[in-house]
Amino acid sequence: MTSAVDLPARGVRPQCSWQDRGECGAKGIAPLFLPALVVLLMVSFSTGCLAVKMAKGEKGADVTAIQPGVTRATAEAILGPPVREWTSSSRIRYSTYSYDAGRPPNMPEAVAVVILDLVFFCMFELQAAIHGEPPPLAHLTDRVVTSYDDRAVVLGIFDEFDELPPDGRSGPRRWELALPESEK
């Protein structure tokens, strides 16, 4: 039989420590991790899931409007300023541009990030939130060379290391997403 001295007063909670396993309702140290887990998940969702970004990829600059016949101003509005310019002996002006080619979907790395997130409790998401996008999320850049006539109209569009014709002309350009060298 218990006496009134052994029972806590009505409405008063007993003092509990992390080692208590009984009447306090808290079993072990697990409830202490719940607030930290909630904060970690909030940070993860606020930055966007790293694995989803890798799996989807991302579009770069829409360069499909650049074809022979458009003006230099239109081309530079899309590609940005040239990184190199020169004039050939046949008085054709050439310019090299570096532009954002986007990021192709990368499912194997996305699956790896999901597994690492599960194993390390979303630490990769936290790192991405603190330090910005990691290198796998960096956009690819591609370079093209355009040729212009004396009226600043595009005559041709070439890859960076193509042999340039003397007249500077090319057919219509089929734009493709650039892939890293390891995926070619």
JOSUL-V814338 format. One record per residue. RES is the residue in one letter. SS is DSSP state (~ for helix, > for strand, _ for the rest). PHI is phi in whole degrees, -180 to 180 (* if undefined). OMEGA is omega in degrees with one decimal (NA if undefined). Layout:
RES/SS/PHI/OMEGA, RES/SS/PHI/OMEGA
This chain:
M/_/*/-178.6, T/_/-100/179.0, S/_/-97/-179.3, A/_/-65/179.9, V/_/-72/-177.4, D/_/-76/-176.7, L/_/-93/176.6, P/_/-72/179.7, A/_/-63/-177.4, R/_/-64/179.4, G/_/84/179.5, V/_/-101/178.3, R/_/-82/176.8, P/_/-69/176.1, Q/_/-72/-176.6, C/_/-122/173.3, S/_/-118/-178.3, W/_/-67/-179.6, Q/_/-90/-178.6, D/_/-65/-177.6, R/_/-131/-171.7, G/_/-125/-169.6, E/_/-69/-178.4, C/_/-76/-179.8, G/_/89/178.6, A/_/-88/-178.1, K/_/-108/177.0, G/_/77/-174.5, I/_/-93/-175.8, A/~/-53/-179.2, P/~/-63/178.3, L/~/-72/-179.5, F/~/-84/-177.3, L/~/-59/178.1, P/~/-61/179.2, A/~/-65/178.7, L/~/-66/178.5, V/~/-63/178.9, V/~/-63/-179.9, L/~/-62/178.4, L/~/-68/177.9, M/~/-64/177.7, V/~/-64/-179.6, S/~/-60/-178.3, F/~/-73/-179.6, S/~/-73/179.4, T/~/-90/-175.9, G/_/88/-175.8, C/_/-67/-178.9, L/~/-60/-178.9, A/~/-64/179.8, V/~/-67/178.0, K/~/-61/179.8, M/~/-69/-177.7, A/~/-70/-177.4, K/~/-81/-172.1, G/_/76/-179.5, E/>/-155/179.6, K/_/-74/174.4, G/_/-98/178.8, A/_/-66/178.2, D/_/-83/-174.6, V/_/-99/-175.3, T/_/-65/-179.9, A/_/-75/-178.8, I/_/-86/179.5, Q/_/-139/174.6, P/_/-55/-179.6, G/_/110/177.5, V/_/-82/-178.6, T/>/-80/177.8, R/~/-62/179.5, A/~/-62/177.4, T/~/-65/179.9, A/~/-62/-178.2, E/~/-73/175.1, A/~/-66/-179.4, I/~/-90/-174.1, L/~/-86/-174.4, G/_/92/-178.7, P/_/-71/179.2, P/_/-70/176.2, V/_/-94/178.4, R/>/-159/177.8, E/>/-138/174.6, W/>/-160/178.3, T/>/-120/-179.7, S/_/-79/179.3, S/_/-68/177.6, S/_/-93/175.0, R/_/65/172.9, I/_/-95/179.5, R/>/-92/179.2, Y/>/-120/175.7, S/>/-139/175.1, T/>/-104/-179.9, Y/>/-123/173.0, S/>/-114/-176.3, Y/>/-134/179.4, D/>/-75/-178.2, A/>/-96/178.1, G/>/86/-179.6, R/>/-142/-179.6, P/_/-72/175.8, P/_/-61/-178.8, N/_/-136/-175.8, M/~/-66/179.7, P/~/-59/178.8, E/~/-70/177.1, A/~/-64/177.8, V/~/-64/178.6, A/~/-62/179.2, V/~/-66/177.6, V/~/-61/179.9, I/~/-63/179.3, L/~/-66/175.7, D/~/-62/179.8, L/~/-68/-177.9, V/~/-70/-174.1, F/_/-107/173.5, F/_/55/174.1, C/_/65/179.4, M/~/-64/178.2, F/~/-67/176.9, E/~/-67/179.3, L/~/-64/178.8, Q/~/-62/179.4, A/~/-66/179.6, A/~/-69/-176.9, I/~/-79/-171.3, H/~/-103/-178.9, G/_/86/-175.9, E/_/-67/176.8, P/_/-73/-177.2, P/~/-52/178.6, P/~/-63/179.1, L/~/-96/179.2, A/_/-67/179.2, H/_/-76/175.9, L/>/-84/172.7, T/>/-117/177.8, D/>/-129/178.7, R/>/-123/175.4, V/>/-133/176.0, V/>/-116/175.5, T/>/-116/175.8, S/>/-113/-176.7, Y/>/-128/171.9, D/_/-91/-177.2, D/_/-72/175.9, R/_/-96/-179.3, A/_/63/175.3, V/>/-111/-178.2, V/>/-66/175.8, L/>/-95/-177.4, G/>/-158/178.8, I/>/-131/-173.9, F/>/-134/170.9, D/>/-71/-172.1, E/_/-57/-174.6, F/_/-109/175.3, D/_/-70/172.2, E/_/-76/-175.8, L/_/-89/179.7, P/_/-72/-178.7, P/_/-61/-178.7, D/_/-87/176.2, G/_/75/-175.6, R/_/-98/173.4, S/_/-139/174.5, G/_/-79/177.4, P/_/-59/-176.6, R/_/-91/169.8, R/_/-99/-177.4, W/_/-81/177.4, E/_/-131/175.6, L/_/-69/178.9, A/_/-75/176.7, L/_/-106/176.7, P/_/-63/-178.2, E/~/-56/-178.3, S/~/-69/-177.6, E/~/-106/-178.8, K/_/-82/NA
